[in-house]
């Protein structure tokens, strides 16, 4: 089941992101569905790809639209996960428990 659980602070940041994105879409003669966009961003954030929401809210227009549009286009709405190798620019860095060492001949 998809989670849409975000904190109150996250909720406020997501709405700030949506407000900016909606304004940018309107300037280009298009409409943004605010509810769908909220659900897309919240699902992405809560289901395996935590976002740096404060940074995304302050991103330049191009990068904001890249992430909002990319999430809309690559989100699997059955699982809440991003597909097709899409990774938002404002996703949190992945932590790994792997220690790779390159051995040169």
Helices and strands as residue ranges (DSSP letters): H 8-27, H 34-46, H 53-57, H 61-74, E 75-76, E 81-82
